[in-house]
Amino acid sequence: MIEEDILEYCNNKIYEYSGTGELLFEDGQKFDCKFVAFQMKNGKILFHAKRCRSKIQQYSSPKKGYCRVSFVGVTDKKYKISGKNGFIIHIESVNDERSITCSFEMLNVQISENENKREVHFGITNFEFTGNECNGRTLTLNLKGSAGISIQKLKAYNKIMRWIKTFRSIDVNCKAIFNLSEEKFENTIEILDNLLYAMSIARGTKIQWIYYEIFDDKGICISRVHSSSRVTKVYSSYNLIDPKDTNSTKIFLENAKPIFGEKSKLVEPMRELIDSHLDSLIPGVYLETKGANLGITMEMLKEIFIRTVEKDGINKENILTEEKFKELEKSIKKCIKFEVKEKEKRALIYKNLKSINRRPFNTLISDFCKEINFEVDEDQVQLFVKCRNQLVHTGNFYCRYATEDKERYPQLKDELSEYRFLVNFINKLLLKSYGYRGFYLDWSSTEEPVCKELV
């Protein structure tokens, strides 16, 4: 006897479908089945096919996880449904009856054949905000170069946010709405992805969409697409801009874009950098690991800065030009050859020669701060570098080893104080990189964050 539905006890669903259809394995095997499919609050799409009957005589069970699957079917409500890029999680077989559980990357639900597309609504996770319309329930944004967007709270927004904060969870709590008469559908995902990265910076936690719905001119949903390829993260409380401050949030989101230009090749590295920084803020991870990750984030910022300011083949990381250093290198090698007789040792020294032409890490950070008009004390840059070096090279916080500096800097009171100093330093760099001027939350204190102005 096969268990009817091994997923029936899951209470973490946002949309659920059931019906009949055909499950197709990439090796050509086909199964008629009854199914249950749903998307979880973290974006994952699960599919359970029960009472599967093979449509070919000779059946061989595929190896779990190594066989891709797809699906087409009809729900109990007569919606057309299809799944793409599926992977097998679990198979049970008894006689001719089988139970197959899969995860899908995409689930497409066609509710109506109506082609009159008027609006698209994206389900957004973990975005805490106060709107500027409808008693704070709607935030309207006028993004440069695109149509207006409105972000609306779901009816159960307050309850969902309490759940998210209490259990450091993931859930859809609002929707982003695009008018398709003003914006082509093909552009909406790219626009929204750029916006979501800005929203993630503002909140210090990963904001993501996991499904979208298409509506007609009468406000009726005609199709729904679920995606599990969108990376979600649990809630982090490190807001950079106060969710209650409607004006600051609106200013930042409407003007935020990478300083290197939206069409630049550096947009993708900026996204990777932001994801790295957000991983440094996730709860439930060792503080040392998060601190080391902040050092990696700064390395990524440094590399982007170097690539940005590079002109006429001159690398900002170098002290001398490549041509000038090659001339100097010849003289240095002659001296080394005279002093070091062992060929193997000379070869090792030669490999490290280029490092003496590189500008120090703290100098590059100071130059980057100047480039984005961020006024910072050189003393703070030096402290950041000391903390970063200790974390990257030893995996420990600098405060454990600092002697004179511990008395000099209150940031080195303990591990948490040092971690928050690093977080706040990079937070301000990111805000300035996005051209933001306004109020933000300073997390450098171990108590509650303090609202300050970034100019």
NORPEMO-V755755 format. One record per residue. N is the residue number from 1. RES is the residue in one letter. PSI is psi in degrees with one decimal (NA if undefined). OMEGA is omega in radians with two decimals (none if undefined). NEAR is the number of other C-alpha atoms within 8 Angstrom. Layout:
N/RES/PSI/OMEGA/NEAR, N/RES/PSI/OMEGA/NEAR
//
This chain:
1/M/124.6/-3.13/3, 2/I/136.3/3.07/9, 3/E/130.2/-3.02/6, 4/E/-44.8/-3.09/6, 5/D/102.2/-3.09/7, 6/I/-6.7/3.14/7, 7/L/3.9/-3.00/6, 8/E/-20.2/-3.10/5, 9/Y/-0.7/3.12/5, 10/C/122.3/3.14/6, 11/N/24.4/-3.05/4, 12/N/36.2/-3.02/6, 13/K/152.6/3.00/10, 14/I/-35.9/3.04/8, 15/Y/140.3/-3.12/7, 16/E/141.9/-3.14/9, 17/Y/150.3/3.04/9, 18/S/156.9/-3.13/10, 19/G/-149.5/-3.13/11, 20/T/156.9/3.13/12, 21/G/-162.7/-3.08/12, 22/E/126.7/3.11/11, 23/L/125.4/-3.05/13, 24/L/123.0/3.08/11, 25/F/152.9/-3.10/11, 26/E/-17.5/3.11/9, 27/D/5.9/3.06/5, 28/G/-9.1/-3.14/6, 29/Q/141.4/-3.11/11, 30/K/145.4/-3.14/11, 31/F/130.4/2.91/11, 32/D/141.2/-3.07/12, 33/C/164.5/2.84/13, 34/K/146.9/-3.04/12, 35/F/159.0/2.91/12, 36/V/130.1/3.14/11, 37/A/143.4/3.09/11, 38/F/160.2/3.01/12, 39/Q/135.3/3.11/13, 40/M/167.5/-3.08/12, 41/K/-22.9/3.10/11, 42/N/4.1/3.09/8, 43/G/-19.6/-3.09/14, 44/K/136.6/3.13/12, 45/I/120.9/3.14/16, 46/L/145.4/-3.06/12, 47/F/129.4/3.11/12, 48/H/116.6/3.10/14, 49/A/122.2/-3.12/13, 50/K/156.8/-3.11/12, 51/R/44.2/-3.12/9, 52/C/133.6/3.10/13, 53/R/124.6/-3.13/10, 54/S/138.9/3.14/11, 55/K/1.6/3.03/8, 56/I/153.4/-3.00/7, 57/Q/-50.1/-3.07/5, 58/Q/110.5/-3.09/4, 59/Y/132.0/3.03/7, 60/S/127.6/-3.07/4, 61/S/125.5/3.14/4, 62/P/159.1/3.08/6, 63/K/129.4/-3.10/6, 64/K/130.3/3.06/10, 65/G/-11.9/-3.11/8, 66/Y/1.0/-3.08/8, 67/C/122.8/3.07/12, 68/R/149.8/3.14/11, 69/V/157.2/3.01/13, 70/S/170.2/-3.06/13, 71/F/142.5/2.96/11, 72/V/142.2/-3.13/11, 73/G/-170.1/3.12/11, 74/V/133.8/3.13/12, 75/T/170.7/3.09/12, 76/D/-23.5/3.12/9, 77/K/12.9/3.08/5, 78/K/22.8/3.03/7, 79/Y/141.1/3.00/11, 80/K/137.2/-3.09/11, 81/I/141.3/3.12/12, 82/S/148.8/3.12/11, 83/G/140.8/-3.12/13, 84/K/152.4/3.07/11, 85/N/58.6/3.13/10, 86/G/152.2/3.07/12, 87/F/140.3/-3.12/13, 88/I/132.1/3.09/15, 89/I/-41.5/-3.00/10, 90/H/139.6/3.07/8, 91/I/132.9/2.99/10, 92/E/137.9/3.14/8, 93/S/132.3/3.01/9, 94/V/114.2/-3.09/8, 95/N/-122.5/-3.13/5, 96/D/2.2/-3.08/7, 97/E/138.0/-3.11/10, 98/R/153.2/3.06/14, 99/S/123.7/-3.04/15, 100/I/125.5/3.10/13, 101/T/132.1/-3.09/12, 102/C/164.1/2.90/12, 103/S/140.2/-3.13/12, 104/F/148.0/3.07/15, 105/E/-31.2/-3.10/13, 106/M/136.8/3.05/13, 107/L/120.4/-3.07/13, 108/N/125.0/-3.12/11, 109/V/115.1/3.12/11, 110/Q/107.7/-3.06/11, 111/I/-36.1/-3.10/11, 112/S/155.0/3.12/8, 113/E/3.4/3.14/6, 114/N/126.5/-3.12/7, 115/E/3.6/-3.11/5, 116/N/77.9/-3.08/6, 117/K/124.5/-3.09/10, 118/R/-40.5/-3.12/11, 119/E/152.8/2.98/13, 120/V/131.1/-3.13/13, 121/H/124.4/3.11/12, 122/F/130.8/3.06/12, 123/G/117.1/-3.03/13, 124/I/136.0/-3.12/14, 125/T/141.7/2.85/14, 126/N/25.3/3.11/15, 127/F/111.0/3.12/10, 128/E/128.3/-3.10/7, 129/F/164.6/2.97/7, 130/T/123.9/-3.08/12, 131/G/169.8/3.11/13, 132/N/4.1/3.10/11, 133/E/165.9/3.07/9, 134/C/50.4/3.12/7, 135/N/39.1/3.08/7, 136/G/4.0/-3.08/9, 137/R/-13.3/-3.11/11, 138/T/132.5/3.07/14, 139/L/116.0/3.13/13, 140/T/135.5/-3.10/11, 141/L/136.5/3.06/10, 142/N/91.2/-3.08/9, 143/L/141.8/3.14/11, 144/K/132.0/3.09/6, 145/G/9.5/3.11/4, 146/S/169.0/-3.13/8, 147/A/166.7/3.11/10, 148/G/148.6/3.12/10, 149/I/140.5/3.02/12, 150/S/138.0/3.09/11, 151/I/119.9/-3.04/11, 152/Q/137.7/3.07/12, 153/K/144.0/3.00/11, 154/L/161.6/-3.10/8, 155/K/-37.4/-3.10/4, 156/A/25.0/-3.04/8, 157/Y/-51.3/-3.07/10, 158/N/-42.4/3.13/6, 159/K/-42.5/-3.14/7, 160/I/-43.6/-3.13/11, 161/M/-36.6/3.08/11, 162/R/-41.8/3.12/8, 163/W/-47.4/-3.12/10, 164/I/-46.2/-3.09/13, 165/K/-41.8/-3.08/10, 166/T/-43.9/-3.05/7, 167/F/11.1/-3.12/6, 168/R/57.2/-2.95/11, 169/S/-169.7/3.08/10, 170/I/133.2/3.09/13, 171/D/154.2/3.05/10, 172/V/121.3/-3.11/11, 173/N/-4.2/3.11/15, 174/C/173.8/3.13/13, 175/K/143.7/3.06/13, 176/A/128.6/-3.01/12, 177/I/126.9/3.06/12, 178/F/139.4/3.03/13, 179/N/115.7/-3.05/12, 180/L/-11.3/3.04/11, 181/S/-18.7/3.14/7, 182/E/-22.7/-3.06/6, 183/E/134.4/3.08/11, 184/K/140.3/-3.09/8, 185/F/-36.8/-3.11/8, 186/E/-27.3/-3.10/6, 187/N/-20.0/-2.97/8, 188/T/-39.3/-3.10/10, 189/I/-43.4/3.12/8, 190/E/-43.4/3.12/8, 191/I/-45.5/-3.11/9, 192/L/-40.8/3.13/8, 193/D/-43.4/3.08/8, 194/N/-42.1/-3.14/9, 195/L/-40.3/-3.11/9, 196/L/-34.1/3.07/10, 197/Y/-38.9/3.07/12, 198/A/-42.8/3.10/12, 199/M/-38.3/-3.14/11, 200/S/-39.6/3.07/12, 201/I/-47.2/-3.09/13, 202/A/-35.3/-3.07/11, 203/R/-11.2/-3.13/16, 204/G/24.4/3.12/13, 205/T/155.2/-3.07/17, 206/K/121.9/3.05/14, 207/I/132.9/-3.04/14, 208/Q/152.9/2.97/11, 209/W/146.0/-3.13/10, 210/I/-9.4/3.02/13, 211/Y/163.0/3.00/10, 212/Y/154.2/-3.14/12, 213/E/138.5/3.08/12, 214/I/131.1/-3.14/13, 215/F/148.8/3.09/15, 216/D/-174.6/-3.07/14, 217/D/-11.5/3.10/9, 218/K/4.4/3.13/5, 219/G/18.6/-3.14/6, 220/I/131.9/3.14/7, 221/C/124.3/-3.12/11, 222/I/-18.4/3.07/13, 223/S/159.2/-3.14/12, 224/R/134.8/3.12/13, 225/V/125.8/3.11/11, 226/H/138.4/-3.14/13, 227/S/127.9/3.08/13, 228/S/1.4/-3.14/12, 229/S/-7.1/3.11/7, 230/R/121.9/-3.06/9, 231/V/122.3/3.07/7, 232/T/160.3/3.11/11, 233/K/155.2/3.12/10, 234/V/159.8/-3.07/11, 235/Y/134.8/3.00/14, 236/S/143.3/-3.03/11, 237/S/5.8/-3.05/8, 238/Y/66.4/3.07/9, 239/N/134.1/3.04/12, 240/L/-33.0/3.09/12, 241/I/130.4/-3.06/12, 242/D/122.5/3.13/11, 243/P/-24.1/-3.13/11, 244/K/-15.1/-3.12/6, 245/D/88.3/-3.08/9, 246/T/-43.4/-3.05/11, 247/N/-46.5/-3.12/6, 248/S/-41.2/3.11/11, 249/T/-46.1/-3.13/12, 250/K/-44.1/3.13/10, 251/I/-46.8/-3.11/8, 252/F/-47.4/-3.08/11, 253/L/-34.9/-3.12/12, 254/E/-22.4/-3.09/10, 255/N/-7.9/-3.05/11, 256/A/128.1/2.98/10, 257/K/154.5/3.13/10, 258/P/139.5/-3.10/10, 259/I/-14.5/-3.07/7, 260/F/2.8/3.08/8, 261/G/138.3/-3.06/8, 262/E/-25.2/-3.11/7, 263/K/4.9/-3.11/5, 264/S/156.6/3.08/7, 265/K/-9.6/-3.09/5, 266/L/1.2/3.12/8, 267/V/-45.1/-3.12/12, 268/E/-46.2/3.05/7, 269/P/-34.0/3.10/9, 270/M/-39.9/3.11/10, 271/R/-43.5/3.12/9, 272/E/-38.5/3.12/8, 273/L/-44.6/-3.14/11, 274/I/-43.0/3.10/11, 275/D/-39.9/3.11/9, 276/S/-43.8/3.14/12, 277/H/-42.2/-3.14/11, 278/L/-34.2/3.08/13, 279/D/-23.2/3.11/9, 280/S/-10.8/-3.06/11, 281/L/-4.1/-3.06/11, 282/I/132.4/3.11/12, 283/P/159.9/3.08/8, 284/G/10.5/3.11/4, 285/V/145.6/3.14/7, 286/Y/136.6/-3.09/6, 287/L/-37.5/3.13/9, 288/E/-39.0/3.12/10, 289/T/-43.7/3.12/10, 290/K/-37.1/3.12/12, 291/G/-44.1/3.10/14, 292/A/-35.4/3.13/12, 293/N/-31.9/3.06/12, 294/L/-35.6/3.06/15, 295/G/-38.4/3.10/12, 296/I/-40.2/3.11/9, 297/T/-42.1/3.11/12, 298/M/-36.8/3.07/9, 299/E/-40.7/3.13/8, 300/M/-39.8/3.08/10, 301/L/-42.7/-3.14/9, 302/K/-44.6/-3.13/11, 303/E/-40.2/3.11/8, 304/I/-40.5/3.10/11, 305/F/-45.4/-3.12/9, 306/I/-44.4/-3.12/11, 307/R/-30.5/-3.10/8, 308/T/-44.1/-3.04/7, 309/V/-3.1/-3.14/7, 310/E/123.6/-3.13/10, 311/K/139.7/3.09/6, 312/D/36.6/3.08/4, 313/G/4.7/-3.14/5, 314/I/121.3/-3.12/8, 315/N/121.7/-3.10/10, 316/K/-23.1/-3.11/8, 317/E/-22.8/-3.10/8, 318/N/148.6/3.07/10, 319/I/-48.4/3.07/8, 320/L/158.6/3.06/7, 321/T/160.0/-3.14/9, 322/E/-42.8/-3.10/8, 323/E/-44.7/-3.12/6, 324/K/-39.4/-3.11/8, 325/F/-33.4/3.12/10, 326/K/-36.7/3.08/8, 327/E/-45.4/3.13/8, 328/L/-36.2/-3.09/8, 329/E/-36.5/3.13/9, 330/K/-42.8/3.14/8, 331/S/-40.3/-3.14/8, 332/I/-41.9/-3.12/8, 333/K/-35.2/3.10/9, 334/K/-42.4/3.12/8, 335/C/-42.3/-3.13/8, 336/I/-42.0/-3.13/9, 337/K/-34.2/3.14/9, 338/F/-39.2/-3.05/7, 339/E/-32.7/-3.06/6, 340/V/111.4/-3.04/9, 341/K/-30.3/-3.10/7, 342/E/123.7/-3.08/6, 343/K/-40.9/-3.10/7, 344/E/-40.7/-3.13/6, 345/K/-39.3/3.10/8, 346/R/-40.3/-3.13/12, 347/A/-38.9/3.12/8, 348/L/-40.0/3.13/8, 349/I/-41.9/3.14/8, 350/Y/-38.0/-3.11/8, 351/K/-27.4/-3.09/7, 352/N/0.4/-3.06/8, 353/L/-39.8/-3.08/9, 354/K/-24.8/-3.10/7, 355/S/-25.3/-3.13/6, 356/I/-10.7/3.10/6, 357/N/0.6/-3.12/10, 358/R/139.5/3.10/9, 359/R/144.1/-3.14/9, 360/P/152.0/-3.09/6, 361/F/-43.2/-3.11/7, 362/N/-32.5/3.10/9, 363/T/-41.2/3.12/8, 364/L/-40.0/3.11/11, 365/I/-43.8/3.12/10, 366/S/-41.0/3.11/10, 367/D/-39.2/3.12/8, 368/F/-42.6/3.13/10, 369/C/-40.2/3.11/12, 370/K/-39.1/-3.11/9, 371/E/-35.5/-3.11/7, 372/I/12.7/3.11/9, 373/N/41.2/3.11/7, 374/F/110.5/-3.13/9, 375/E/118.9/-3.13/6, 376/V/142.9/3.11/7, 377/D/136.9/3.11/6, 378/E/-28.4/3.11/7, 379/D/-40.1/-3.13/6, 380/Q/-35.3/3.08/8, 381/V/-45.4/-3.14/12, 382/Q/-41.4/3.13/9, 383/L/-42.3/3.12/8, 384/F/-44.5/-3.11/10, 385/V/-41.3/3.12/10, 386/K/-44.1/3.12/9, 387/C/-43.8/-3.13/12, 388/R/-45.9/-3.12/12, 389/N/-42.3/-3.12/9, 390/Q/-42.0/-3.13/12, 391/L/-43.8/-3.08/15, 392/V/-39.1/-3.03/9, 393/H/-25.6/-3.11/6, 394/T/-16.2/-3.10/6, 395/G/12.4/-3.14/10, 396/N/156.6/3.11/8, 397/F/148.6/-3.11/13, 398/Y/-31.6/-3.08/12, 399/C/-20.9/3.14/12, 400/R/-21.2/-3.06/8, 401/Y/-20.5/-3.08/6, 402/A/138.2/3.11/9, 403/T/-77.5/3.13/6, 404/E/-38.8/-3.12/6, 405/D/-31.3/-3.11/8, 406/K/-33.3/3.09/11, 407/E/-29.3/-3.06/7, 408/R/-36.5/-3.05/6, 409/Y/119.0/3.07/8, 410/P/-18.9/3.12/8, 411/Q/-16.9/-3.11/9, 412/L/21.6/3.13/13, 413/K/-45.4/3.12/10, 414/D/-178.6/-3.08/9, 415/E/-41.9/-3.11/11, 416/L/-40.7/3.12/8, 417/S/-41.8/3.13/14, 418/E/-42.8/3.12/15, 419/Y/-45.2/-3.12/10, 420/R/-31.3/3.03/12, 421/F/-45.5/3.13/12, 422/L/-43.4/3.12/12, 423/V/-47.9/-3.07/11, 424/N/-35.9/3.14/11, 425/F/-47.7/-3.13/9, 426/I/-34.9/3.07/10, 427/N/-48.3/-3.11/9, 428/K/-36.3/3.08/9, 429/L/-42.0/-3.14/10, 430/L/-43.7/3.14/9, 431/L/-42.8/3.13/10, 432/K/-33.4/3.09/12, 433/S/-30.6/3.11/10, 434/Y/10.3/3.05/11, 435/G/23.0/-3.06/11, 436/Y/135.7/2.98/11, 437/R/118.6/-3.11/8, 438/G/-162.6/-3.07/8, 439/F/142.8/3.11/10, 440/Y/170.2/-3.14/11, 441/L/121.0/3.14/12, 442/D/117.7/-3.07/11, 443/W/11.7/-3.06/13, 444/S/-19.1/3.08/12, 445/S/147.3/3.09/11, 446/T/-6.7/3.07/9, 447/E/-146.9/3.10/4, 448/E/149.7/3.12/6, 449/P/149.5/-3.11/10, 450/V/134.1/3.12/8, 451/C/124.0/3.13/8, 452/K/167.9/3.14/8, 453/E/131.4/3.08/8, 454/L/118.9/-3.06/9, 455/V/NA/none/4
//
